[in-house]
Amino acid sequence: MKKIKVSLESVREEIESFYDYKKWHFLTLNGLALADNRMEVQWIFSKYEALDEVVVYYAEIEYTDIIPSIADMIPSAIISQREIVDMFGVKVDGSEKGLYLDEDSIQRPLSGCAI
């Protein structure tokens, strides 16, 4: 696995220059709660026809930061983006809340933060 640290400001440019839909499969946008009210956001790709070639772009962010969308480049990313919004309570450009959680559900269940 190759892990590449990016800033929120550069992540779209980095992914756009890397991503070739004929070579790479976008797996998911993942989140990991960190200490001090921060989280790590991960854009995970696997190479077609390779058993173990995975590339992860990641950024460490505050919960108040706005994550840029990649759905215009990779339309299937919208599902992962909406899941991150529900599970961590962060904002992703153009991604609404309410994909998985009902109104009476525990909000931000994976954030590790008090509501």
C-alpha positions in Angstrom: 0.0 0.0 0.0 1.2 3.5 -0.9 0.0 6.3 1.3 0.2 9.9 0.1 -0.4 12.9 2.4 -2.2 15.8 0.7 -3.9 19.0 1.8 -7.6 19.6 1.3 -6.6 22.4 -1.1 -4.6 20.1 -3.3 -6.5 16.8 -3.1 -8.6 17.3 -6.2 -5.6 18.2 -8.3 -3.6 15.3 -6.9 -6.4 12.8 -7.6 -7.1 14.2 -11.0 -3.5 13.8 -12.1 -3.3 10.3 -10.7 -6.7 8.8 -11.6 -7.2 6.8 -14.8 -10.5 4.9 -14.8 -9.0 2.2 -17.0 -6.3 1.4 -14.5 -7.7 2.4 -11.1 -10.8 1.5 -9.1 -12.1 4.0 -6.6 -12.9 1.9 -3.5 -14.1 4.5 -1.0 -13.7 7.7 0.9 -12.9 6.6 4.5 -12.6 8.5 7.8 -10.6 7.8 10.9 -11.1 9.7 14.1 -7.9 11.1 15.6 -7.1 12.8 18.9 -7.7 16.5 19.5 -11.0 16.7 17.6 -9.4 15.9 14.3 -9.9 13.2 11.7 -8.0 11.6 8.8 -9.9 11.5 5.5 -8.7 8.8 3.0 -9.4 8.4 -0.7 -8.7 4.8 -1.4 -7.9 3.3 -4.9 -7.0 -0.2 -6.0 -5.4 -1.1 -9.3 -7.3 -3.3 -11.7 -5.6 -6.6 -12.4 -3.4 -6.3 -9.4 -4.1 -8.2 -6.2 -2.4 -5.9 -3.7 -1.7 -2.5 -5.3 -3.5 0.1 -3.3 -3.0 3.8 -3.2 -4.4 6.0 -0.4 -4.5 9.7 -0.5 -5.1 11.2 2.9 -5.5 14.5 4.7 -5.7 15.3 8.4 -8.5 17.8 9.0 -10.6 19.5 11.6 -14.2 18.5 11.8 -15.1 22.0 10.8 -13.2 21.8 7.5 -15.0 21.3 4.2 -13.9 18.3 2.2 -13.8 18.9 -1.5 -16.0 16.6 -3.7 -14.5 14.3 -6.3 -17.9 13.2 -7.6 -17.5 15.2 -10.8 -14.4 13.1 -11.6 -15.6 9.8 -10.1 -19.4 9.8 -9.9 -19.5 6.7 -7.6 -17.7 8.8 -5.0 -21.0 10.5 -4.1 -22.1 7.5 -2.0 -18.9 7.5 0.1 -19.0 11.2 0.4 -22.6 11.1 1.8 -21.6 8.3 4.2 -18.8 10.4 5.6 -21.2 13.2 6.2 -23.5 10.9 8.1 -21.0 9.0 10.1 -18.6 11.8 11.0 -20.7 14.9 10.8 -18.3 16.7 8.4 -19.2 18.7 5.3 -18.3 17.5 1.8 -19.0 19.9 -1.1 -22.3 18.9 -2.7 -23.0 15.9 -0.4 -26.1 15.9 1.7 -26.7 14.3 5.1 -29.3 11.5 5.4 -28.0 8.7 3.3 -27.9 6.1 6.1 -29.1 7.7 9.3 -32.7 8.4 10.2 -33.5 11.7 12.1 -33.8 9.8 15.4 -30.4 7.9 14.9 -27.3 8.7 16.9 -25.7 11.5 15.0 -22.0 11.4 14.0 -21.5 7.9 15.4 -17.9 7.6 14.2 -16.6 11.0 15.1 -15.5 10.3 18.6 -16.7 13.8 19.4 -19.4 15.0 21.7 -22.5 16.4 19.9 
